[in-house]
């Protein structure tokens, strides 16, 4: 059953569910946060339209800085601005931010614990035809390893808006991951969002498996849970928009209740969200697990749906992974 407290979209399983890129949530959230706090500035590396930074630029032109194709310099400039009292959001494709400027993020931002918000757009294979060079699949791992870095992977455009607003209030560095493809908007303005807290989307009586997902694949996990329920296999779906700090209490609770865990992420299966869950459970409550993600390979060109299916990250493959795990 759906968790009533989550206050999800009434069209969550409908064919005509609204689909919006999570990057749009950055555009709306940055304008909202900027209207509340004049210290907020946005820096962009020559991708204002693609990152939706142009929405902030149009609203607050005096607080927008176009850095050109200079992601490493952008990180350093933002660190200096943060040290001087600003709250900078730095934006580019995730392949370049944090991909190209990782060392600058590590040394000038994370080491100094300044409140720069790193926004990686067009992450995951769902970038589609842009291909392997632009399909960043290692960013969650890179960023969650940095001491003091908060890591957010919102599930839809509405949650992305909330994540941006919440990140602005964090006294330290934050990484926020966004997608390019239009994905289902399954939350509403009333759906709770708090950094460090998960969202229980589906909870059945006597569950045999728990799905733990981050990012937009939470909706695919819900579709898989509904299909499994029709076949008599009950489950839990826990959406985790915060990868770091992990909501350890909820992870432990659902692992104990279901006895099996499947993690789902549009990222390398190694080093990312699933690894964070596995690291925690291996020490607190080991259970059989399947870590769904891209299996040690780069992406390729294709449509978002084709690629998600190819890498086993759509509802059909999520369901099959759960069935195999339950059968063990």
PAZAPA-4460 file (N, C-alpha, C; in steps of 0.05 Angstrom, whole numbers, plus 32768, in hexadecimal, padded with zeros to 4 digits):
% residues 328
    n_x    n_y    n_z   ca_x   ca_y   ca_z    c_x    c_y    c_z   seq   type   mol
   8011   7FE8   8000   8000   8000   8000   8012   8019   8000     1      X     A
   8007   802E   7FF6   8015   8047   7FF7   8015   8053   8013     2      X     A
   802B   805F   801A   802C   806C   8034   801E   8086   8033     3      X     A
   8007   8088   8041   7FF6   80A0   8040   8005   80B9   8049     4      X     A
   8017   80B5   805C   8026   80CC   8068   8038   80D9   8053     5      X     A
   803F   80CA   803E   8051   80D5   802A   8045   80EB   8019     6      X     A
   802A   80EA   8016   801B   80FE   8007   8026   8100   7FEA     7      X     A
   8023   80E9   7FDC   802D   80E7   7FC1   8019   80EF   7FAC     8      X     A
   8022   80F1   7F94   8010   80F8   7F7E   7FF9   80E3   7F7B     9      X     A
   7FE1   80ED   7F76   7FCA   80DB   7F72   7FCD   80CC   7F58    10      X     A
   7FDE   80D5   7F46   7FE2   80C7   7F2C   7FFC   80B6   7F2C    11      X     A
   8004   80AD   7F43   801E   80A1   7F45   8021   8088   7F33    12      X     A
   800C   807A   7F2E   800D   8062   7F1C   7FFF   8067   7F01    13      X     A
   7FF7   807F   7EFC   7FE8   8085   7EE3   7FFB   8089   7ECB    14      X     A
   7FF1   8082   7EB4   8001   8085   7E9B   8006   80A2   7E96    15      X     A
   7FF4   80B4   7E9F   7FF7   80D0   7E99   8003   80E0   7EB0    16      X     A
   8013   80D2   7EC1   8020   80E0   7ED7   8033   80F6   7ECB    17      X     A
   8033   810D   7ED8   8044   8123   7ECF   8061   811B   7ECF    18      X     A
   8070   8122   7EBA   808C   811D   7EB8   809B   8137   7EB4    19      X     A
   80AF   813C   7EC5   80BF   8155   7EC4   80DC   814E   7ECB    20      X     A
   80EF   8159   7EBD   810B   8154   7EC5   8112   815F   7EE1    21      X     A
   8122   8151   7EF0   8129   815B   7F0B   8139   8175   7F09    22      X     A
   8147   8179   7EF2   8156   8192   7EEF   8143   81AB   7EF1    23      X     A
   8129   81A7   7EE9   8116   81BD   7EEC   8112   81C4   7F09    24      X     A
   8114   81B0   7F1A   8112   81B5   7F37   8128   81C7   7F41    25      X     A
   8140   81C5   7F35   8156   81D7   7F3C   814E   81F3   7F34    26      X     A
   8144   81F7   7F1C   813D   8212   7F13   8129   821F   7F26    27      X     A
   8114   8210   7F2D   80FF   821C   7F3F   810A   821F   7F5B    28      X     A
   8119   820B   7F65   8123   820D   7F80   8138   8223   7F84    29      X     A
   8149   8227   7F70   815D   823C   7F72   8150   8258   7F73    30      X     A
   813B   825C   7F64   812D   8276   7F64   811F   8279   7F7F    31      X     A
   8112   8264   7F89   8105   8265   7FA3   8119   826B   7FB9    32      X     A
   812F   825D   7FBA   8143   8261   7FCF   8150   827D   7FCC    33      X     A
   8155   8285   7FB3   8160   829F   7FAF   814F   82B6   7FB8    34      X     A
   8134   82B2   7FB6   8122   82C6   7FC0   8121   82C9   7FDE    35      X     A
   812A   82B3   7FEB   812A   82B3   8009   8144   82BD   8014    36      X     A
   815A   82BA   8006   8174   82BF   8011   8186   82CE   7FFC    37      X     A
   818C   82E7   8000   819C   82F6   7FED   81B9   82ED   7FEB    38      X     A
   81C2   82DB   7FFD   81DD   82D1   7FFB   81E0   82BC   7FE6    39      X     A
   81CA   82B2   7FDB   81CC   829C   7FC8   81D4   82A7   7FAC    40      X     A
   81E8   829A   7FA0   81F1   82A1   7F86   81F2   8287   7F75    41      X     A
   81F0   8289   7F5B   81F2   8272   7F4A   8208   8277   7F35    42      X     A
   821A   8263   7F33   822F   8263   7F1F   822A   824D   7F0B    43      X     A
   8230   8252   7EF2   822B   823D   7EDD   8242   823C   7ECA    44      X     A
   8248   8224   7EC0   825E   8220   7EAE   8254   821D   7E91    45      X     A
   8248   8233   7E86   8240   8235   7E6B   8229   8222   7E63    46      X     A
   8218   821B   7E77   8202   8209   7E71   81E8   8213   7E80    47      X     A
   81E3   822D   7E7D   81CD   8239   7E8C   81B2   822D   7E85    48      X     A
   81AD   8228   7E6C   8193   821E   7E64   8191   8200   7E6C    49      X     A
   81A5   81F0   7E67   81A3   81D4   7E6D   81A1   81CE   7E8A    50      X     A
   81AE   81DE   7E9B   81AD   81DA   7EB8   8195   81E8   7EC5    51      X     A
   8187   81F8   7EB7   8171   8209   7EC1   817B   821F   7ED3    52      X     A
   8195   8224   7ED2   81A0   823B   7EE1   8196   8255   7ED5    53      X     A
   818D   8255   7EBC   8182   826D   7EB0   8169   8278   7EBE    54      X     A
   815B   8266   7ECC   8143   826F   7EDB   814C   8281   7EF2    55      X     A
   8161   827B   7EFF   816C   828C   7F14   8178   82A5   7F08    56      X     A
   8186   82A2   7EF1   8192   82B9   7EE4   817E   82CE   7EDC    57      X     A
   8167   82C6   7ED2   8152   82D9   7ECA   8146   82E7   7EE3    58      X     A
   8144   82D9   7EF9   8138   82E5   7F11   814B   82F6   7F21    59      X     A
   8165   82ED   7F22   8179   82FB   7F32   8193   82FF   7F21    60      X     A
   8192   830F   7F0C   81AA   8311   7EFB   81C3   831B   7F09    61      X     A
   81BF   832B   7F1E   81D6   8336   7F2C   81E3   8320   7F3E    62      X     A
   81D6   830A   7F42   81E1   82F5   7F52   81E8   82DB   7F42    63      X     A
   81E9   82DE   7F28   81F0   82C8   7F17   820B   82CD   7F09    64      X     A
   821C   82B9   7F08   8237   82BC   7EFC   823B   82A6   7EE7    65      X     A
   823F   82AE   7ECE   8246   829B   7EB9   8264   8297   7EB9    66      X     A
   826D   827F   7EBF   828A   827A   7EC2   8297   8270   7EA8    67      X     A
   8286   826A   7E93   8292   825E   7E7B   8299   8241   7E80    68      X     A
   82A6   8235   7E6C   82AD   8219   7E6F   82C6   8217   7E80    69      X     A
   82C2   821A   7E9A   82D8   821B   7EAE   82CE   8210   7EC9    70      X     A
   82C6   81F7   7EC9   82BA   81EB   7EE1   82CD   81EB   7EF9    71      X     A
   82E7   81E7   7EF4   82FA   81E7   7F0B   82FC   8203   7F17    72      X     A
   82FD   8217   7F06   82FE   8232   7F10   82E4   8239   7F1F    73      X     A
   82CD   822F   7F14   82B3   8234   7F21   82B3   822A   7F3E    74      X     A
   82BE   8213   7F43   82BF   8208   7F5E   82D0   821A   7F70    75      X     A
   82E6   8222   7F66   82F8   8233   7F76   82EC   824E   7F7C    76      X     A
   82E0   825B   7F68   82D3   8274   7F6C   82BC   8272   7F80    77      X     A
   82AC   825C   7F7E   8296   8258   7F90   82A0   8254   7FAD    78      X     A
   82B6   8246   7FB0   82C1   8242   7FCB   82C9   825D   7FD7    79      X     A
   82D5   826E   7FC7   82DC   8289   7FD1   82C4   829A   7FD8    80      X     A
   82AF   8298   7FC7   8297   82A7   7FCD   828A   829D   7FE6    81      X     A
   828A   8283   7FEA   827E   8277   8002   828E   8280   801B    82      X     A
   82A8   8281   8019   82B9   828A   802F   82B3   82A7   8036    83      X     A
   82A9   82B6   8022   82A3   82D2   8026   8286   82D7   802E    84      X     A
   8277   82C1   8032   825B   82C4   803D   8245   82BE   802A    85      X     A
   824B   82B7   8011   8236   82B0   7FFD   822F   8292   8000    86      X     A
   8219   828B   7FF3   8210   826F   7FF1   820F   8268   7FD3    87      X     A
   8224   825F   7FC8   8225   825A   7FAB   821A   823E   7FA3    88      X     A
   820B   823E   7F8E   8203   8225   7F80   8213   8224   7F66    89      X     A
   8222   820F   7F62   8232   820D   7F49   8225   81F7   7F38    90      X     A
   8221   81FD   7F1E   8211   81EC   7F0D   821F   81E5   7EF3    91      X     A
   821D   81CC   7EEC   8227   81C2   7ED2   821D   81A5   7ECF    92      X     A
   8224   8198   7EB9   821E   817B   7EB7   822E   816C   7ECD    93      X     A
   8223   8157   7ED7   8231   8148   7EEC   824B   813C   7EE2    94      X     A
   824D   8137   7EC8   8266   812E   7EBC   827D   8142   7EC0    95      X     A
   8276   815B   7EC3   828A   8170   7EC6   828A   817B   7EE3    96      X     A
   8274   8178   7EF1   8270   8184   7F0C   8260   8171   7F1D    97      X     A
   826D   815C   7F28   8289   815C   7F32   829D   814D   7F22    98      X     A
   8296   8144   7F0A   82A9   8133   7EFA   82C4   8141   7EF4    99      X     A
   82C2   8158   7EE7   82DB   8166   7EDF   82E8   8175   7EF6   100      X     A
   82D9   817F   7F09   82E4   8190   7F1D   82E6   8183   7F39   101      X     A
   82E7   8168   7F39   82E6   815A   7F53   82FC   8163   7F66   102      X     A
   8314   8165   7F5D   832A   816D   7F6F   8326   8188   7F7B   103      X     A
   831B   819B   7F6B   8316   81B6   7F75   82FF   81B5   7F89   104      X     A
   82EB   81A5   7F85   82D5   81A2   7F98   82E1   8196   7FB2   105      X     A
   82F2   8182   7FAF   82FD   8175   7FC7   830E   8189   7FD8   106      X     A
   831F   8198   7FCA   8333   81A8   7FD9   8329   81C3   7FE1   107      X     A
   831A   81D0   7FD0   8311   81EC   7FD6   82F6   81ED   7FE4   108      X     A
   82E5   81D9   7FDE   82CA   81DA   7FEA   82C7   81C7   8002   109      X     A
   82CC   81AD   7FFD   82C7   8199   8012   82DB   819C   8029   110      X     A
   82F5   819F   8023   8309   81A1   8037   8304   81B9   804A   111      X     A
   82FA   81CF   803E   82F5   81E7   804D   82D9   81E9   8058   112      X     A
   82C8   81D5   8051   82AC   81D3   805B   829D   81ED   8057   113      X     A
   82A0   81F9   803F   8291   8211   8038   8277   8209   802B   114      X     A
   8262   821A   802E   8247   8212   8025   8242   8216   8007   115      X     A
   8252   8209   7FF7   824D   8208   7FDA   823B   81F1   7FD4   116      X     A
   8227   81F5   7FC2   8215   81E0   7FBA   821B   81D8   7F9E   117      X     A
   8225   81C0   7F9B   822E   81B5   7F81   8216   81A8   7F73   118      X     A
   820F   81B1   7F5C   81F7   81A7   7F4E   8200   8199   7F34   119      X     A
   81FD   817E   7F34   8204   816E   7F1D   81EC   8166   7F0D   120      X     A
   81E9   8173   7EF5   81D2   816D   7EE4   81D8   8158   7ECF   121      X     A
   81C3   814D   7EC3   81C6   8139   7EAD   81D5   8121   7EB7   122      X     A
   81D1   8118   7ED0   81DE   8100   7EDA   81D0   80E7   7ED1   123      X     A
   81DE   80D1   7ED1   81D3   80B7   7ECC   81D0   80B1   7EAE   124      X     A
   81C8   8098   7EA8   81C6   8090   7E8C   81AE   809D   7E7E   125      X     A
   819B   80A7   7E8D   8183   80B3   7E81   8188   80CD   7E73   126      X     A
   81A1   80D6   7E73   81A8   80ED   7E61   81A2   80E4   7E44   127      X     A
   81A5   80CA   7E3F   819C   80BF   7E25   81B1   80C2   7E0F   128      X     A
   81AA   80CF   7DF9   81BC   80CF   7DE1   81D7   80DC   7DE5   129      X     A
   81DA   80EC   7DFB   81F4   80F9   7DFF   820A   80E4   7E03   130      X     A
   8204   80CC   7E0B   8218   80B7   7E0C   8229   80B6   7E25   131      X     A
   823D   80A4   7E24   824D   809E   7E3B   825C   80B5   7E47   132      X     A
   8266   80C8   7E36   8276   80DE   7E41   8266   80F0   7E53   133      X     A
   824C   80F2   7E4E   823B   8104   7E5E   8229   80F5   7E72   134      X     A
   8229   80DB   7E72   8219   80CB   7E85   8229   80C6   7E9E   135      X     A
   8228   80D9   7EB0   8238   80D6   7EC9   822C   80C1   7EDB   136      X     A
   823C   80AD   7EE1   8232   8096   7EF1   8243   8092   7F0A   137      X     A
   8255   80A4   7F10   8268   80A1   7F26   8266   80B7   7F3B   138      X     A
   8255   80CB   7F37   8254   80E3   7F47   824B   80DE   7F64   139      X     A
   8238   80CD   7F68   822F   80C8   7F84   8246   80BD   7F94   140      X     A
   8255   80AA   7F88   826C   809F   7F96   8281   80B3   7F9C   141      X     A
   8287   80C4   7F88   829C   80D8   7F8C   8294   80EB   7FA3   142      X     A
   827B   80F4   7FA3   8273   8108   7FB6   826E   80FE   7FD2   143      X     A
   8263   80E6   7FD4   825D   80DC   7FEF   8276   80D4   7FFE   144      X     A
   828D   80D0   7FF0   82A6   80CB   7FFD   82B3   80E3   8009   145      X     A
   82AA   80FB   8001   82B6   8113   800C   82AC   8119   8028   146      X     A
   82BE   811C   803B   82B5   8122   8057   82A4   813C   8058   147      X     A
   828E   813A   8067   827D   8151   806B   826B   8158   8054   148      X     A
   826B   8148   803E   825A   814F   8027   823F   8142   802A   149      X     A
   822A   8152   8028   820E   8148   8027   8208   8141   800A   150      X     A
   81FB   812A   8005   81F5   8121   7FEA   81D8   811C   7FE7   151      X     A
   81CB   812B   7FD4   81AE   8129   7FCF   81A9   8120   7FB3   152      X     A
   8196   810D   7FB0   818E   8103   7F96   816F   8103   7F95   153      X     A
   8163   811A   7F8F   8146   811C   7F90   8138   810A   7F7C   154      X     A
   811F   8101   7F83   8111   80EE   7F72   8101   80F9   7F5C   155      X     A
   80F9   8112   7F5E   80E9   811F   7F49   80EE   813D   7F4A   156      X     A
   80E1   814B   7F37   80E6   8168   7F35   80DC   8177   7F4D   157      X     A
   80C6   816F   7F59   80BC   817C   7F71   80CF   8178   7F89   158      X     A
   80D8   8160   7F8C   80EB   815A   7FA2   8106   8168   7F9D   159      X     A
   810D   816B   7F83   8126   817A   7F7D   8124   8197   7F85   160      X     A
   810D   81A3   7F81   8108   81BE   7F8A   810D   81C1   7FA8   161      X     A
   8101   81AE   7FB7   8104   81AF   7FD4   8121   81AA   7FDC   162      X     A
   812F   8198   7FCE   814A   8192   7FD4   815C   81AB   7FD1   163      X     A
   8158   81BA   7FBC   8167   81D3   7FB8   8163   81E6   7FCE   164      X     A
   814A   81EA   7FD6   8143   81FD   7FEB   8150   81F4   8006   165      X     A
   814E   81DA   800B   8159   81CF   8024   8178   81D0   8024   166      X     A
   8184   81CB   800D   81A1   81CC   800B   81AC   81E8   8011   167      X     A
   819D   81FC   8009   81A7   8218   800E   81AA   821D   802C   168      X     A
   819C   820F   803C   819D   8214   8059   81B2   8203   8067   169      X     A
   81BF   81F1   8059   81D3   81DF   8065   81ED   81EF   8068   170      X     A
   81F8   81EE   807F   8212   81FD   8085   8229   81EB   807E   171      X     A
   822D   81E7   8064   8243   81D6   805A   823D   81CE   803D   172      X     A
   824F   81BF   8031   824C   81B8   8015   8237   81A3   8010   173      X     A
   8229   81A6   7FFA   8214   8193   7FF2   8217   818C   7FD4   174      X     A
   8213   8173   7FCE   8211   816B   7FB2   81F5   8163   7FAC   175      X     A
   81E9   816D   7F96   81CE   8167   7F8E   81CF   815C   7F71   176      X     A
   81C3   8145   7F6D   81C4   8138   7F53   81A9   813B   7F44   177      X     A
   81AA   8143   7F2B   8192   8148   7F1B   8193   8139   7F01   178      X     A
   817C   8134   7EF5   817A   8126   7EDB   816F   8138   7EC5   179      X     A
   8174   812F   7EAD   816A   813E   7E95   814F   8134   7E8C   180      X     A
   814B   811A   7E8C   8133   810E   7E81   811A   8116   7E92   181      X     A
   8103   8118   7E86   80EB   811D   7E94   80E3   8103   7EA2   182      X     A
   80DF   8105   7EBD   80D9   80ED   7ECD   80C0   80F3   7EDE   183      X     A
   80B2   80DD   7EE6   8099   80E1   7EF5   809B   80F2   7F0E   184      X     A
   8088   8104   7F11   8087   8114   7F29   8074   8106   7F3C   185      X     A
   807F   80F6   7F4F   806E   80E6   7F61   806A   80F2   7F7C   186      X     A
   8078   8108   7F82   8073   8116   7F9B   8063   812F   7F96   187      X     A
   805B   813D   7FAB   804B   8156   7FA8   8058   816B   7FBA   188      X     A
   804D   8183   7FBA   8058   8198   7FCB   8054   8191   7FE8   189      X     A
   8042   817F   7FEF   803D   8178   800A   804D   815F   8013   190      X     A
   805B   8152   8001   806B   813B   8008   8082   8144   801A   191      X     A
   8087   8137   8031   809D   8140   8042   80B8   813D   8035   192      X     A
   80CA   8150   803A   80E6   814E   8032   80F7   815A   8048   193      X     A
   810B   814A   8050   811E   8153   8063   8139   8146   805E   194      X     A
   814E   8155   805C   8168   814A   8058   816F   8135   806D   195      X     A
   8177   811E   8065   817E   8109   8078   8167   80F6   807E   196      X     A
   814F   80FB   8072   8138   80EA   8077   812E   80DD   805E   197      X     A
   8125   80C5   8060   811A   80B6   8049   80FC   80B8   8048   198      X     A
   80F0   80AD   8034   80D3   80AF   8030   80C8   8093   802A   199      X     A
   80B7   8089   803B   80AB   806F   8038   8094   8071   8024   200      X     A
   8098   8066   800C   8084   8068   7FF7   8071   8051   7FF6   201      X     A
   807A   803A   7FFD   8069   8022   7FFB   8070   800F   8012   202      X     A
   805B   8005   801F   8060   7FF3   8036   804A   7FDE   8037   203      X     A
   8051   7FC5   8033   803E   7FAF   8034   8040   7FA0   804E   204      X     A
   802C   7F91   8054   802D   7F7F   806A   803F   7F67   8062   205      X     A
   804F   7F5D   8075   8061   7F46   8071   8072   7F49   8057   206      X     A
   8081   7F5F   8055   8092   7F62   803D   80A9   7F4E   803C   207      X     A
   80B0   7F46   8024   80C5   7F33   8020   80DF   7F41   8015   208      X     A
   80DC   7F5A   800D   80F2   7F68   8001   80EE   7F86   8005   209      X     A
   8103   7F95   8009   8102   7FB2   800B   8111   7FBF   7FF4   210      X     A
   8104   7FD0   7FE5   8112   7FE0   7FD0   811B   7FFA   7FDC   211      X     A
   8135   8000   7FDB   8140   8019   7FE3   814A   8027   7FCB   212      X     A
   813F   803E   7FC4   8146   804B   7FAB   814E   8068   7FB1   213      X     A
   815D   8074   7F9E   8163   8090   7F9F   815F   809B   7F83   214      X     A
   8158   80B5   7F82   8154   80C1   7F68   8139   80B9   7F5C   215      X     A
   8136   80BE   7F41   811D   80BA   7F34   8115   809D   7F31   216      X     A
   8127   808A   7F36   8120   806E   7F33   810E   8065   7F4A   217      X     A
   8108   8076   7F5D   80F5   8070   7F72   80DA   8069   7F65   218      X     A
   80D2   8077   7F50   80B9   8071   7F43   80B9   8056   7F36   219      X     A
   80CF   804E   7F2A   80D1   8033   7F1F   80CF   801E   7F35   220      X     A
   80DB   8023   7F4C   80D9   8011   7F62   80BC   800D   7F6B   221      X     A
   80AD   8023   7F6B   8091   8022   7F72   8081   8011   7F5E   222      X     A
   8087   8014   7F45   8079   8004   7F31   8080   7FE6   7F34   223      X     A
   8099   7FE0   7F3B   80A1   7FC5   7F3F   8093   7FB9   7F58   224      X     A
   8091   7FCA   7F6D   8083   7FC1   7F85   8066   7FBA   7F80   225      X     A
   8059   7FCA   7F70   803D   7FC5   7F6A   803A   7FAB   7F5A   226      X     A
   804C   7FA7   7F47   804B   7F8F   7F37   8050   7F76   7F47   227      X     A
   8063   7F78   7F5A   8069   7F61   7F6B   8052   7F5B   7F7E   228      X     A
   8045   7F70   7F88   802E   7F6C   7F9A   8018   7F5C   7F8C   229      X     A
   8014   7F61   7F72   7FFF   7F53   7F63   8006   7F36   7F60   230      X     A
   801F   7F2F   7F64   8028   7F13   7F62   802C   7F06   7F7D   231      X     A
   8025   7F15   7F92   8026   7F0A   7FAD   8040   7F0F   7FBB   232      X     A
   8052   7F1F   7FB0   806B   7F25   7FBD   8069   7F42   7FC8   233      X     A
   8068   7F45   7FE2   8065   7F5F   7FEE   8080   7F6C   7FF4   234      X     A
   8080   7F86   7FF5   809A   7F95   7FF6   8097   7FAF   8005   235      X     A
   80AD   7FBC   8008   80AF   7FD8   8012   80BF   7FE8   7FFD   236      X     A
   80B7   8001   7FF9   80C6   8013   7FE8   80CE   802B   7FF9   237      X     A
   80E8   802E   7FFD   80F3   8045   800D   8103   8057   7FFA   238      X     A
   80F9   806F   7FF6   8107   8082   7FE5   811A   8092   7FF6   239      X     A
   8133   8095   7FED   8148   80A1   7FFD   8155   80B8   7FED   240      X     A
   814A   80D0   7FED   8155   80E6   7FDE   816F   80F0   7FEA   241      X     A
   8175   80E9   8003   818E   80F0   800F   81A0   80D7   8011   242      X     A
   81B6   80D7   8002   81C9   80C1   8002   81DC   80C4   801A   243      X     A
   81E2   80DD   8020   81F4   80E3   8036   81EB   80FD   8044   244      X     A
   81E4   80FD   805D   81E4   80E6   8070   81CD   80D3   806A   245      X     A
   81D3   80B9   806C   81C0   80A4   8067   81AC   80A3   807E   246      X     A
   8193   809E   8078   817E   809B   808D   8181   807E   8098   247      X     A
   8195   807B   80AA   819C   8060   80B3   8186   8053   80C3   248      X     A
   8177   8062   80D2   8161   8056   80E2   814C   8049   80D0   249      X     A
   8145   8056   80B9   8131   804A   80A8   813D   8033   8098   250      X     A
   8156   8035   808F   8163   801F   8081   8163   8006   8093   251      X     A
   816A   8009   80AB   816B   7FF3   80BE   814F   7FE8   80C3   252      X     A
   813B   7FF9   80C6   8120   7FF0   80CB   8114   7FE0   80B4   253      X     A
   8118   7FE9   809B   810C   7FDA   8085   811C   7FC1   807F   254      X     A
   8136   7FC1   8084   8146   7FA9   8080   813D   7F93   8094   255      X     A
   8138   7F9B   80AC   812F   7F88   80C1   8114   7F7D   80BA   256      X     A
   8103   7F8F   80B0   80E7   7F87   80AB   80E5   7F75   8092   257      X     A
   80F3   7F7B   807D   80F0   7F6C   8064   8104   7F55   8062   258      X     A
   811B   7F58   806D   812F   7F43   806D   813F   7F41   8053   259      X     A
   8138   7F50   803F   8147   7F51   8025   8146   7F6E   801B   260      X     A
   815B   7F77   800E   815D   7F93   8005   8166   7F94   7FE8   261      X     A
   8159   7FA3   7FD8   8161   7FAA   7FBC   8166   7FC8   7FBB   262      X     A
   817E   7FD1   7FB4   8183   7FED   7FB1   8182   7FF4   7F93   263      X     A
   817A   800C   7F8D   8175   8014   7F71   8180   8030   7F6D   264      X     A
   8191   8034   7F59   819C   804E   7F53   81A5   8050   7F36   265      X     A
   81A4   8068   7F2B   81AD   806C   7F0F   81CA   8076   7F11   266      X     A
   81DC   8063   7F17   81F7   8068   7F1F   8206   804E   7F1D   267      X     A
   8221   804F   7F1E   822F   8036   7F20   8226   8026   7F39   268      X     A
   8223   800C   7F36   821A   7FFC   7F4D   822F   7FFD   7F63   269      X     A
   8248   8002   7F5C   825E   8003   7F70   8262   8020   7F79   270      X     A
   8264   8023   7F93   826D   803D   7F9E   8257   8052   7FA3   271      X     A
   823F   804D   7F9B   822A   8062   7F9D   8217   805D   7FB4   272      X     A
   81FD   8061   7FAE   81E8   805E   7FC2   81E7   8042   7FCE   273      X     A
   81E6   802E   7FBC   81E4   8012   7FC5   81FB   800B   7FD7   274      X     A
   8213   8014   7FD0   822A   800E   7FE0   8228   801B   7FFC   275      X     A
   821C   8033   7FFD   8218   8040   8017   8206   802F   8029   276      X     A
   81F0   8025   801D   81DD   8015   802C   81EB   7FFB   8034   277      X     A
   81F9   7FEE   8022   8207   7FD5   8028   821C   7FD8   803E   278      X     A
   822B   7FEE   803D   823F   7FF3   8051   8232   7FF5   806D   279      X     A
   821B   8002   806E   820D   8005   8088   8202   7FEB   8092   280      X     A
   81F3   7FDD   8080   81E6   7FC4   8089   81FA   7FAE   808F   281      X     A
   8210   7FAD   8081   8224   7F98   8086   822E   7F9A   80A3   282      X     A
   822D   7FB1   80AF   8236   7FB4   80CB   8220   7FB3   80DF   283      X     A
   8207   7FBA   80D6   81F1   7FBC   80E9   81DD   7FA4   80E8   284      X     A
   81D7   7F9C   80CF   81C3   7F86   80CC   81C6   7F7A   80B0   285      X     A
   81D9   7F69   80AC   81DD   7F5D   8091   81C4   7F4E   8087   286      X     A
   81BC   7F54   806F   81A6   7F46   8062   81AE   7F40   8045   287      X     A
   81A1   7F2D   8037   81A6   7F29   801B   819F   7F43   800B   288      X     A
   81B0   7F4B   7FF8   81AC   7F64   7FEA   81B1   7F60   7FCC   289      X     A
   81A5   7F72   7FBC   81AC   7F75   7FA0   81B0   7F93   7F9C   290      X     A
   81C6   7F9B   7F90   81CC   7FB7   7F8B   81C8   7FBC   7F6D   291      X     A
   81B1   7FC9   7F66   81AC   7FCE   7F4A   81B7   7FE9   7F42   292      X     A
   81C7   7FE9   7F2D   81D3   8000   7F22   81E1   7FF8   7F08   293      X     A
   81F2   8009   7EFD   8201   8002   7EE6   8219   7FF1   7EEF   294      X     A
   821C   7FDA   7EE2   822F   7FC6   7EEB   824B   7FC9   7EDF   295      X     A
   825A   7FDC   7EEA   8276   7FE0   7EE3   827A   7FE4   7EC5   296      X     A
   826B   7FF6   7EBA   826E   7FFD   7E9D   8266   801A   7E99   297      X     A
   826D   8025   7E82   8265   803F   7E7B   824A   803E   7E6D   298      X     A
   823E   8056   7E69   8224   8057   7E5C   8228   8056   7E3D   299      X     A
   8212   805C   7E2F   8212   805C   7E12   81FA   806D   7E09   300      X     A
   81F9   8073   7DEF   81E3   8083   7DE4   81CA   8072   7DE2   301      X     A
   81B4   807F   7DE6   8199   8073   7DE4   8185   8085   7DF0   302      X     A
   816C   807D   7DEF   8157   808C   7DFC   8158   8085   7E1A   303      X     A
   814F   8097   7E2B   814F   8091   7E48   8142   8077   7E4F   304      X     A
   812B   8071   7E44   811D   8058   7E4A   812D   8040   7E41   305      X     A
   8138   8041   7E29   8148   802B   7E1F   8160   8026   7E31   306      X     A
   816D   803B   7E3A   8185   8037   7E4A   817E   802D   7E66   307      X     A
   8169   8037   7E72   8161   802D   7E8D   815B   800F   7E8B   308      X     A
   814D   8007   7E76   8147   7FEB   7E72   8160   7FDA   7E6D   309      X     A
   8172   7FE5   7E5C   818B   7FD6   7E56   819C   7FD1   7E6E   310      X     A
   819D   7FE5   7E81   81AD   7FE2   7E98   819E   7FD6   7EB0   311      X     A
   8186   7FCC   7EAB   8176   7FBF   7EBF   816B   7FD0   7ED5   312      X     A
   8163   7FE9   7ECE   815B   7FFC   7EE2   813E   8005   7EDE   313      X     A
   812E   7FF7   7ECE   8112   7FFD   7ECB   8102   7FEB   7EDE   314      X     A
   80E8   7FF0   7EDF   80D7   7FE1   7EF2   80D7   7FC3   7EED   315      X     A
   80D8   7FBB   7ED4   80D9   7F9E   7ECD   80F1   7F91   7ED9   316      X     A
   8108   7F9D   7ED6   8121   7F90   7EE0   8123   7F92   7EFE   317      X     A
   8118   7FA8   7F0A   8118   7FAA   7F27   8107   7F94   7F33   318      X     A
   80F0   7F8F   7F27   80DE   7F79   7F30   80ED   7F5E   7F2E   319      X     A
   80FA   7F59   7F17   8108   7F40   7F14   811F   7F3C   7F28   320      X     A
   812D   7F52   7F2F   8142   7F50   7F43   8137   7F49   7F5E   321      X     A
   811F   7F54   7F65   8113   7F4E   7F7E   8109   7F31   7F7E   322      X     A
   80FE   7F28   7F69   80F5   7F0C   7F67   810C   7EF8   7F6B   323      X     A
   8123   7EFE   7F5F   813A   7EED   7F61   8144   7EED   7F7E   324      X     A
   8144   7F04   7F8B   814D   7F06   7FA6   813B   7EF7   7FB9   325      X     A
   8121   7EFA   7FB5   810D   7EEC   7FC7   810F   7ECE   7FC3   326      X     A
   8116   7EC5   7FAB   8118   7EA8   7FA5   8131   7E9B   7FB2   327      X     A
   8144   7EAA   7FBA   815D   7E9F   7FC6   8156   7E93   7FE1   328      X     A
***
